[in-house]
Amino acid sequence: MLSRLALGILAAAFVIAGYVDIYVDNGPDVEDLHLYAWNGSHWAPVYVVYQPQYVDTYIVSVGQWASMPYYNMSRYVLRIPREALAPRGPPQIPPGLERWILEVENGTRKTAVTLAAGREPLRRGNETLATWKALGKEEVKTPNRGKINKPEGRPRSRSQGEGPVAGDIGVASYAVPTGATIYPIGSLYFKPVTVAGTFSAYMPVDSPTGETRICLDNVHWVGFEVQNFTVGVKVDGYVTGGYLTLEFYNIGTCAQVGAVSLPLPNYGIYWTNIQTSLPQDNNIGVRIRVSGRAEVASIYAYVVARYRKVVESPAQVATSKAMSTVSPSVSASNRDKVGVLFGPYVAFDGLASDSTGWSYSNIYIPPSTVRLTWYGQYCPSLSVEYYVNGVFYGSALVAPVSWTNPGYACDYNVPSRTLQIRARDYAVAKANSAGGGISVSVVYTIWKSNAAISFSGSLQIVYDRWIEPFRSRYIEPTRGLPYLEWGVTLLYNTFQVLGPINNTSINLVTELRASNSRLVISLAHNQLDPMFHICGAEWVITAPVQSQGFSVYYDGSSVDEPWWASMGRRVLDAIDWMLTLLSLAGKDNPYASIAIKIVYDMINAATPQVSITSSSGVYTIRWSRGWADPIPSHIVLDLARTSVPTNAPAYAEWRYFREGRPTTFGCILSPFYYVVNTNMYLPQNSISSVGQGASLVWTWRGQTNLISRVVKS
């Protein structure tokens, strides 16, 4: 790989030789647009680099301070061809694009640059000339300042508008109605490739089941009703003359139905948005080819697909919930701004959004109190900013409890806030790294005073997800219902708890999967200390399950009974049987019988214990680790469903969860419950005649990956 110094020299040469950086403050929203400038011979794409503002931030999950970048998407650098600054005007604006004027001033002269802007990228031959965008790691230093004049009616900048804001979150209820048209988002996963010299290579599919061939090698299943893509790339090294080509196939016929070839950035992490016109009733697959020349480089691709789906069954949507375990209290001084960051939380694939780009999902930020040491006569208002994945969401001015300041202290009660997740912020996060994540930051302006900030309660994230591999629009003729793969074990509700990342604070993800015959519960956690580990857990749900016929898996392997436990149990059975005969003969020995029971209980406790009880339709599932078992970081319980309806999904609730800890008295469950309080619709007993879904459910990470090697559909 090239050193940072070498990359810096190459980057500077690249900018000086062909491009000019122009800083724009309070500019229009360009995230969904492609921008072009005339380079003297053709319209060339403009690079957009969003400019960071670094703020000292307390990261709750690690309990430490760090300088973190935050982005207001109205602050960016436009990297345009140097020839665009020439006084000669460009030809006519391409059809479908708008004329924007970029006024540039560098302190000595002014010039006007014509830009062409639109949602559809231009094409030249086989190339798609997309606008690549990046989150800058540091401020780009440039004397050029720009202001964009555009036609009226274009989107406002993010600093001027935000999403819907509500009060406190109540029950994590089912938010997506049956019959609604939704636009779910999910990632496609590819492994990176390392290249050298002149190269042309297909990127391997990153499949948790090991299946990487669908009619052709390295074809990744996408599915039906694909609308568009957000494509992210990371070039570690330096590539010249590079291209990234997406080849689309009809999986049913293995015929290619389209291709998009993008000029590859020389280095760094970028993303772009690609509109496609793929057949909606085709089962689409995609493979990615990269080509170009490099001394040595590694290339990563992060592809996010957006679909159009009609919710025909409530079992096609499930809920994910996450929460923090601590209410942080922090102190800071001598800073203009300070932030508190929660997360990152798992961003499960399938986030459902509406046609306007807003999801059905929300983030509850608990209330906080702030005390500033203030020597002025009057207390100022407190500016509070909210960021999702480091991107500005909105702000508020909070009045002090008292405007007067007799005691050199100003107090503020910052109310709770509910933010609605925006689909494109979610997509951008997933296009910048494999899988992405969700983090939330609250930033306070404290004017270099001493500040004490305390939160009250837990941060919570609740979002509704589309469940693959359903196709909602096209109806199976024999039943008049959507094609549904109810026989496949799919991920339904999830619950994540995130605390400080250390040996004593709990971090866990517990998930519920279901097919038309099985209910699978999984638990992954970080508590592995022999003296303070998770030795048991309890789930309280209303999904009917059988009390027998279950299996237990630890860290991907079936938990079998030790040979000595099985042999010992048979020996004890024989002794117990003999004692029973002796008691019938009047020679009962109670002490021997008690001793045998103790040993019997010890042998039983050597292996995992699972109990399932029910009362009034509420099922309590308890698991405890056997004393002879290793301490597992991942536990899977595979249970049999009962009372499964034939043609309608079964309504169920996940009410509570709690974990157990080892004590001198054995594994004792916590007296405190996590209130999960989510509902779901589990699949019915009917199975579609379509069989391909069972081999393709690995498309979205998190849907089946956690148990794909354990529970076979």
N, C-alpha and C positions, 0 to 999 in steps of 0.2 A: 504494500500500500504506500501511497505517497505521504510524506510527512505533512504536518499542519503548515509549516513554512512554505513547502513546495506548493501545496494547495492554495495558500494565500497568494503566492506570486502568480500562479496560473489564473486564479480568479481575478486578480487585478488586471492582468494582461487581457483577459477576456472582456472585462468591462471597458478598459481604455480603448482596445482595438475596435470594438464594434458597437458598444452600447453606452448609454448615458443614464445615470441614475437621477431621478427627479422625485423629491420628497413632496408628498401631498398630505396635508393635515385637514381633518374634517371633510374628507372627500366623500363621494357617493358610494353606496354599497355596490361592490363589483364582484362579490363572491360567486354569483350564479352566471356571470357574464364572461365572454371572451373579448379581449381588447386587441386592436391592431393599429400599427403605425406604418406609414409609407416609407420604405427604405430606398426609394429612387427607382426600383424596378418592380416591386410587388408589395402587397400588404404582409407585413411580418408580425408575428405574435409578440405581445408585450408581456414581460414577466412582472408579477406582482409579489412584492416581499413585504409582508406586514411587519410593522416596527414594534419591538417589544418595549415595555416599561417595566423595569425591574423593581420589585418591592420586597423588602425583608418580610418573610412569611413564616409563621409557625405552622409546621406540618404536623397535624395531630397524630397521624399514624406512626410517626417515628419520634415524636416528642422533641423535635429540634427545629432550629431556625435555619432558613436558607434563603438566598436571594432568588426569587422566582420571576420568570417573565410573564407579563400579562399583555393582552392584545385588545386594543380598541380597533375594530375592523375599518374604521374611517381614517386610520393613520397607516400609510403604506408608501413604499417606494415603487415607482413605475420604472422598469428597466426597458428603455426604448432604443431602437436603432439610432445610432449617431446621425445617420443621413436624414432622419425625420426632422432635425432642427434646421435643415436647409430652407431657404426662403421660398423655393419653388413649391407650388401647391401640388397635392396628389390628384389623381384622376377622380372620377365619380366614386362615391361610397358604394361598396358592394351591396347588392340587393339583400334585404332582410336585416341590414345593420343600420345603426343610427350614427349620425355625425356628432362627435363630441369635440370640444375645443379645449386643449390643455395649454393654459397660459403659463409660460416658464420664465422665471426671473432668477438671475444668479448674482445680483448686486451691481452688475455693470451694464447688462442689456436684457431686453425682454424679447421674447419670441412666442409665436403661437403655433402649436402643433395640432394637426388634425388627427383625431382618433376615430376608429370605427368600432362600435360596440354592439354586441348581440348575444343571444343565448345559444345560437347555433354556431359551431366553429366553421371557419373557412376550410376549404380543401384545395390542394394543388396536386393534380395527378392522383397518386395513391396516398398522399400524405394528408393527415388531418392536422391543421395548424391550430393547436389548442393553446390557450393561455395557461401556463404553469404558475401556480401560486405556492408561497412558502411562508412559514412562520419564522421570521428572522431570529437568529440567536443573539445578535447584537445590533445596535443602531448602525445603519449605513450612513457614513459621513459623506455628505455631498453639499456643495454650495447651491445647487439648483432647487428652487422652490416652485411648486406647481399648484395651480388652481384649475379645477375642471368645471367648465360650463357645458351643460347638457340640456336636452329638451325637458320640458316639464313633464311630470308624471312618472319619472323614474323612481325606483325605491329610495327611501331615505337612508342615510348612513345609520349604522348600528348605534351610534352615540345618541341619536335623536329618537330612537324607538326601541321598544322592547316587547316581550311577549305578555300574555295575560298574567295577571298577578292576583292571587286569591288569599284567603286567610289560612288557618291551620288545616292540616290534612286530617280527615276523619278516618273511617274504615277504608282499607285498600280495596275498593270495590271494583267490580267488573265494569269497565268504562266503555268498551267498544260494543255498540249495539249490533245485533244480527240484522243483516241487510245493508250495512254501511259499506261504502267503498273506501278502502284504506290503502296506504302506500308503505308497506313494510320495507325495512332496510336490513341487509345482512352481508357479511363479508364472505369472500371467496379466498381460500388460503393456498398459497404457493410457497415452495421452498426457494431460497435464494440460489443464485448461480455465481460461481467465480469464473472469470473469463480473462484471457490474455491474448495479445496479438489481434489479428482479424478474427472476429467470432460471429457465429449465428447459432443460437441455442434455444431450445424450449425449456421453460421453467417447470420443474417437477411439481406435481400436485402434492400438497401436504395433507394427506388423508390419514386420519387416525385409525382407520380399518385396514390400511395398506392397499386399498383399491385405487389404482391410478390410471386405469384404462377404461374408457367408455367409447367403444368403436374405434378410437385411436388412442395412442399413448398420450399421457399428460393432458387429457381433456378433463376439465373440471365441470361438473354438473352445475347448471344455473337454474333451470326450471322454466315455467310458463310465465307469460304476461310480464316480461321484463321491460321496464320503461327506459332506464338510463343507468349510467355508472359514474361513480367517483373513483378515479384511478390515482393511486399514490405510488411514487417510486422513491427509492433510496439508492444513490450511487456512491458507494464507498470506494474511492479512488478517483480516476479521471478517465472519461470516455469521450472520444471524438467521433463525429459522424454516426451517432447511435440512433437506433429506432427501437421502440417498443410496440409490437403489433399484437392486437387482440383478434384472433380468428374465431368466428362464431359458427357453430354447427347445429344442424337439426339432428338430435341424437337418434330419432327414429329411423332416419335414412342414412345418417352419417354424411350428409351432404353439407358443404359449406354454404352458409346463408348470408355471410357478411364479414367484413374485416375493417378494423380501424388501426392505422399506422401512425404513431405519434413520434415526432422527433424527441429523442431522449436528452434530458438535461445533462450537462457535462459532469456535474457532481452535486451532492447535497440531497435534501429531502424536499420533494415537491408533490403537489396534487393538482388534478384538473377534473372538470366535469364533462362527460361525454354523453350526448344524446344519440340514441340509436333508433332504428326503425325495424326491429326484429319481428318476425311473425309471432303474434300473440298466442296462437294455438299450437306452436311448435315447442317441444321440449328441448330447450337450448343448452348447449355446452360451449365452453370457451377454453382455448389454450393460448398461452402467451409466448411469443418468440421475441428475444432480444438480439440485436445485431449491432455491429460497429467495430471500433478498434480501441484497444487499451493496452497499456503496458501490463497492468494487472488491476483488476477491479472486481468488487462484489456488487451484484445488482439484486435488489429486493423489489417486489411488487405487492402492493396492498390494494385489492380490488373490492369495491363495495357496490352491490347491486341494489337497485330500487325497483320494486314491483308494483303492480296495480292488482288488488285483490278485492273480491266481494265476500263479505263474511256470511257464508251460508249456514254455518253451524257455530254455536258458541264454543265448541270444543276446538276450534281453530285458533283461538286466542288464549294466552295464559298470562299470568302476572309474575313479575319479579319484584322483590322488595329488598332493600338494603338499609342498614342503620349503623350509626356510630355507637360505641359503648361508653364513651366518656364525654363529659361536658367540660371542655377545656377552659382553663383560666390562665391568661398570659399577661405579662408585664413588658412594657417596651418604653424606650426613651430615646431622645435625640434622633428621631426619624420623622420624615414628612408623612409617610404612610406606613402602615403595617397591615399584614394580611393574616388570616387564619384559613388554612386549607384542610378540607375534609376529603378523604379518599386516598388513592383511586379505588373505585368500586368496579366489579366485573361488569362489563358492558355486553350482556348476552345479545346474540344476534336476533334480528326480527323486530326491532322497535317499530311500532305501528304509528303512522302519522296520517293526517288528513290532507286534502288537496291543497291547503294553504301552506303546508310545511310545518305545522305545529303538531306535536305528538299528543297522545292521550295520557301522557306521563308527567309526573311532577316531582319536584324536590322541595321538601319542607326544611327550612332553616330555622332552628329554634331561636327564641329571643335572647338578646344579650344585653348586658349592662356595661357601660363604659364610664370610667372616671378619669378626667384629665386634670393634671396639676396646672392651674391657670392663674396668672398674676394680673390679668387685666381686670377692669372694673366690671365688665359684662361678659357673660359666657357666649361663645359663638355657636352657631349651628354645627352639627356634626355631619360630614359627608360620608356616606356608606355606599360602596360599590359592590356589585355581585358579578362573579365570573363563573362560567361553566366550562370546564376544560381549558381554563386560562383565557377564554374569550369573553369580552364584556357582554353582560346581559342587561343590566339596568342599574340605577342608582337612586338614592333617596337622601333627603336632608332631614335630619332628626333634631328637633328642638331640645334644648336642655330642660332638665326638671325645673330649674329656676334660672332666669336670665341674669339675675344679680349674683355676685360672687364674693360673699363676705369671708369665706374660709379658704380661698385660693384653690378651690376644687369645683369642677363642673361635672355634673352627673347627667347621664343620658340613658334612657330606656329604649333600646332599639327593638322594635316589635318583631315577631316572627314573620317570615316571608315564605311564600310558596311560588316557586318558579316553574314554568312549564318548559320542558325540554324541547328544543328546536331540532328538527330532523337533520338539518344540514350541519349543525355543530356536532351532532353524533356521528354523521358520516365523515366529516373532516377528521375527527379524532381517530376513527378506524382506518382512514386512508393515510395516516401518519405513522402508524405502528401496527404490528400484527395484533388484531383483536381489539385494540383501543382500550378505553376505560372511561369512567365518569368521575370527575373530581369537581368540587365546589369550593370556591374561595369567597370570603367576605373581607373586603379591604376598607380600612378606616383611615381617614385623614386626621392626623393628630398634631400637626404643626410643630414638630420637634419637642413637644412637651412630654412629661411622664404620663403614661397611660396604663390603666389596669382594665382588662377586658375579660368578662366572664360570661359563658353561655349557660343557659338553663334548659336542660333536656337534650334529646338526641336528634341529630340530623337524620332524615329518612328520605329514601328515594323509592318511588313506586312507579313502575312502568309496565305497559301492556305490550306483549310480544306476539307476533304471528308465528305459528308453529308449522314448520315444513315437514313433509314434502307435499302438502295439499295443493290442488289446483282448484280454484273456487269458481271459475267462470264457466267452465266447460262441463257439461252434465253427462253422467254415465247413462246411456239409454235404457239399460235393463231396469234400473231402479228410479230413474228420474232424479237422482241426487248427485252432488259433486263427487268427483273422484277423491276418495279418502282412504289413506293407508292406515286403517285402525289397527291392523295387526302389528305395526311397527312400534317399538318402544320409543316414545318421544318425550322430550323435556317439557314439563308443565311448570308448576310454580317453583320459585326459588326464593331462598332467604339467605341474606349475607349479613354477617356481623363483623365489623371492622373496628378494632381497637388499636392501641399502640403496638407496633411490631416488636415484641420482646418475648421472653420466655414465660412471663407471668400473665400477660394480657391476651384475652381470647381473640382469635381471628378464625372465622369459620364460614363455610358455604354449605348449606344443606339444601338438597333439591329433591323434587318429587317427579318421577317419570311414570308414564302409564302407557299400556296398550289395551286392547280389548279384553285381555285376560290377566295381565300382571300389573302390580303396583310396585315400583322400585323406589326406595328411599336411599339417598346417599348423603354422606357427611364427610367433608374434608376440613381439616383443622390444623393448627400449629402447636397444639399443646402436647408435647412429647416428653416432657421431663418425667422421669420415673416416679418422682415424688409428687408431681402436680400435673398429671395428664388428664385427658378426657377418657374416662373409663366406661362411660355409659351415656345414654341420651334417651329422651322421650319426645315423641311426636303425638299431638292430639289432633285428629282429623275426623271428618264425617264420611270418608270413603270406605265402604264395606270391604273388609279383607278377611280371609280365612285365618284361623288361629293355628293351622298346621300347613305343611307343605311349603315352607319358606327356606331360603338359602342365605348364607352369610358369606361375604367376600371382604378380605382385608387387602388393601393396596393392590388390587387387581387379581388376587388369587383366591380360590375357594378355600374356606376354612374347614379343614377336615379334622375329625376327632383323632387325637394322638393314639397310637397303638396301645400304649399302656393304660389309657383311660378306658378304651373299649374292652381290653382284657380284664382290667380291674373291675369294671362294672359286671362283666359276666361272672367273675369269681365271687363278687359280693352277692350277686343274684343267687348263685348256687348256695352260698352260706346262709343267706336269708331264707331260702327255701327249706334248707335243713333245719334251721331254727324254728321255722313254722311247724315242721313235722314234730320236732321235739316238744314244742309248746302244746301241740295236740295230745302228746303222750304225757303231759303233765310235768315236763322237765323244762319249763320256760326259764330263760336266763335274760332278765331285762337289761342288765348292764352290757352284755354282749350285743344285744339288739340296738341299744342306744349308740354304742361305739360304731357299729356297722353303719348306722344312719349318718353319723358324723362323717365317716370316711366316704360314704356314698355321696353326700352333699359336696364334699371337697372335690371328688372326681367330677361331678356334674359342673361345679363352678370352674373347672379347669378350662372349659371350652365356652364359646360365646352363648349367652343366655338371651333369648328373645321371647317376650311375652306379649300377647295381644288380647286385650280385654275390651268389652264394649258395654255401653249402657245408654239406653234411649237414643240409639243411632250415632253415638259418639264413640270412636275407636281410639284407644290409647295403645301405642306401640312403644315398648321399652326394649332397649338393647343394653347389655352390659358385657364388658370384656372379661374373658376367662383369665384366671390368675396365671395360667401356663401360656397364654397367648402373647405374642409380641405386641408392643404398643403400636397400633396402626394409625397412620395419618389420614387414611381414607377408608371409610366403611360403607358397604353397600348391603342393603337388605332387599332381597327379591321375594315379594309376597304375592299370593294368589288373590285376585279380586273375586268378590261374590256379588250376587244380585246385579249383574251387568245387564242393562236394558238392551233390547235388540235393535231398535231403530232410532233411539234418541240418546243424546249424551246425558251422563249422570252428573247432576249438580253435587258439588262437594265443597267443604270448607277446610282450610288448614288454620286451626285456631291458635295453638301454642307450640312452643318448643322450649326444652331446657336440657342442660348437659349435667353429667355426673362427675364427681371427683373421688379419688381414693381416700379412704379414712381407715382408722384402725378397726372400724366396724364393717369394712367392705366398701363397695362403690355406692356412694350416696348421691342421689339427685339433688340438684340445687333447689332451695325452697322458692326461688324466684323464676318466673316464666318470662320468656320473650313472647310478647303478643304479636304473632304473625298476622292473623286476621285477614287472610286473603281467601278469595273463593275461586272456583275453577269448574270446568265442565269436562269430565273424563270421557274417553271415547266409548261408543256403544259396541255391541257385539258383532254387528254386520261388518264384513270385510269387502273391500273393493276387489274387482277382478284384475286390477292393475297390479302387477307384481314387481315392477322395477323400483318402486320406492324403497323397498327393504334394503337394496344394495346401494342406495344413493343417499341415505339419511345423514351421511357424514358431511354434507355440504356446509352447514353452519356449525362453527365450533361452539361447543357448549351444549348443543342439542343432544348428542349421543356420545361425545368423546369421552366423558368421564367414566362411562361404563361399557364402552364399545367392545373392549376386549374381555369383558366379564359376562355380561348378559347379552346373549345373541337373540336378535329378533327373529 
